[in-house]
Amino acid sequence: MRTICWLAGGVCAGLGIVTLASYGFDQPGGEVSASFSQLGYDALPGLTMSSSGSVGLILVALGAWLMIKANATAWKQTGGY
């Protein structure tokens, strides 16, 4: 069961990070990388989180929780090491 939690947690955390990096943020000028050419200034103060960003955060938190839960009693099997 612990192995399943480790794997599921790693997959969830990885997908969450990829989702945040790829689709997690929006700004009014279009793409984040093209804001300077369209707006004439850096539009980082107008940066907002999209709905995909919220899903990404939930996936990262779920993945971290699963991996922490899987490792919670690992010290019992290793004798404290």
VENZIGI-V297257 format. One record per backbone hydrogen bond with DSSP energy under -0.5 kcal/mol. CO is the residue of the C=O (numbers start at 1). NH is the residue of the N-H. If there is no record, write none. Layout:
CO,NH / CO,NH
//
This chain:
1,5 / 2,6 / 3,7 / 4,8 / 5,9 / 6,10 / 7,11 / 8,12 / 9,13 / 10,14 / 11,15 / 12,16 / 13,17 / 14,18 / 15,19 / 16,20 / 17,21 / 18,22 / 19,23 / 20,24 / 24,50 / 26,48 / 27,30 / 30,27 / 31,34 / 32,35 / 34,38 / 35,39 / 35,40 / 35,41 / 36,40 / 41,43 / 43,46 / 44,47 / 48,26 / 50,54 / 51,55 / 52,56 / 53,57 / 54,58 / 55,59 / 56,60 / 57,61 / 58,62 / 59,63 / 60,64 / 61,65 / 62,66 / 63,67 / 64,68 / 65,69 / 66,70 / 67,71 / 68,72 / 69,72 / 71,74 / 73,76 / 73,77 / 74,77 / 74,78 / 75,79 / 75,80
//
